[in-house]
Amino acid sequence: MRTKGLGYYAGRVLFYALVVFIVVYSVFPFYWAVISSFKTSDALFSSNPSFLPVPFTLTHYQNVFSGAEFGRNLLNSLIVAGGATLICLVLGVMAAYALGRLRFPPKNAVLYLVLAMTMFPQVSVLSGMFVLLRETGLFNTHAGLILSYMLFTLPFTVWVLTGYFRGLPRELEEAAYVDGATPMQTLIKVMLPLTGPGLVTTGLLAFIAAWNEYLFALTFTIGNNVRTVPVAIASFGGATPFEIPWGSIMAASVVVTVPLVILVLIFQQRIVAGLTAGAVKG
């Protein structure tokens, strides 16, 4: 029987060491934010930092929710991110089905155009979007933010769902056409029920991107009526102009991040299935 050499065990050790390094590197910033949100202000700036929240306090969370502003910011983020995601899924499903299943001459050109739209930096369209929203009366409104967020969420949604629709069996579509179904009926009654993992994946990723967006929300909003969470956290102020309330910032960051982590953990199997489904068939 052939025994495993020293090189095999060395490779395994290096592999697990790399896995541990990646996990620690990814999780440690969030862990540090969590424990910092429970530390006192004096402990945050101690010369001997502790990896445990000692002494323990909930003062920073009380400061965050002491007023109605942060709750309003959370609601604004939920409205804007949820609205942008819902619209992108509705439009993205129809566009992706046409690009992935139907035949028309400029299909490849449209796909390349969608891919090119994902490469434009936000700052390149900032001034144009500002003028457009101001002239149409959508500046400092939820609808204006939703439309601006669709600039980067809709192309991503179309691109991912196109690959997913291409991987679905063509026999189901052909059977629906034989029974007299139209392309729209085939999409809604036959293909759409099979796109659960793809819809969850693209919807969740688009929601996270819209939830974390900062530049558009900073430029296209004034005051707390429409301001979203990332801008609100960046505008936290201390007792003096020279004080940065790191404890409150960490507490607000944890409040904003925990729901996203829970959503990813709940739908992790569907996310993996959705990301890999389009690679099975092409």
Buried (B, 14 or more C-beta within 10 A) or exposed (E): EEEEEEEEEEEEEEEEEEEEEEEEEEEEEEEEBBBBBBBBBEBBEEEEEEEEBEEEBEBBBEBBBEEEBBEBBBEBBBBBBBBBBBBBBEBBBBBBBBBBBEEEEEBEEBBEEBEEBBEEEBEEBBEEBBEBBEEEEBBBBBBBBBBBBBBBBBBBBBBBBBBBBBBBEEEEBEEBEEEEBEBEEBBBEBBBEBBEBBBBBBBBBBBBBBBBBBBBBBBBBEEBEBBBBBBBBEEBEBEEEEEEBBBBBBBBBBBBBEEBEEBEEEBEEBBEBBBEBBEEEE
